[in-house]
């Protein structure tokens, strides 16, 4: 695997931590942040391939939030 650096706002990190906790407590599945990030990125890439306009709109909305 290749190491990558991404900048995320604290609220998104909290959401990731909550999702990890829910997966562990409600479903008995342990997932790390990297696995969640890979799943999310693969999901986004699939969405982009299927509907670029929608995917780009989502990215634009995130850019506005992050600025």
URNOR-V164339 format. One record per residue. N is the residue number from 1. RES is the residue in one letter. OMEGA is omega as a letter, one per 20 degrees, with the letter a starting at -180 (none if undefined). BURIAL is + if it has 16 or more other ideal C-beta (glycine too) atoms within 10 Angstrom, else -. D_CENTER is the distance of its C-alpha to the mean C-alpha in Angstrom with 2 decimals. Layout:
BEGIN
N RES OMEGA BURIAL D_CENTER
N RES OMEGA BURIAL D_CENTER
END
This chain:
BEGIN
1 X r - 17.73
2 X r - 17.29
3 X r - 16.10
4 X r - 13.84
5 X r - 13.44
6 X r - 10.75
7 X a - 11.62
8 X r - 9.65
9 X a - 11.83
10 X a - 13.21
11 X r - 12.34
12 X r - 8.55
13 X r - 9.62
14 X r - 11.95
15 X r - 9.71
16 X r + 7.93
17 X r - 11.61
18 X r - 12.87
19 X r - 10.78
20 X r + 12.05
21 X r - 15.44
22 X r - 15.62
23 X a - 14.89
24 X a - 17.60
25 X a - 20.08
26 X a - 19.94
27 X r - 19.27
28 X a - 20.49
29 X r - 17.53
30 X r - 16.38
31 X r - 12.98
32 X r - 12.07
33 X a - 9.12
34 X r - 9.54
35 X r - 9.66
36 X r - 6.47
37 X r - 4.86
38 X r - 7.63
39 X a - 7.25
40 X r - 4.16
41 X r - 6.30
42 X r - 9.28
43 X r - 8.71
44 X a - 8.52
45 X r - 11.50
46 X r - 13.32
47 X a - 13.06
48 X r - 14.36
49 X a - 17.10
50 X a - 18.12
51 X a - 18.04
52 X a - 17.61
53 X r - 18.83
54 X a - 16.25
55 X r + 13.33
56 X r - 15.15
57 X r - 15.75
58 X r - 12.11
59 X r - 11.79
60 X r - 15.13
61 X r - 14.22
62 X r - 11.47
63 X r - 14.21
64 X r - 16.69
65 X a - 14.81
66 X a - 14.35
67 X none - 18.00
END
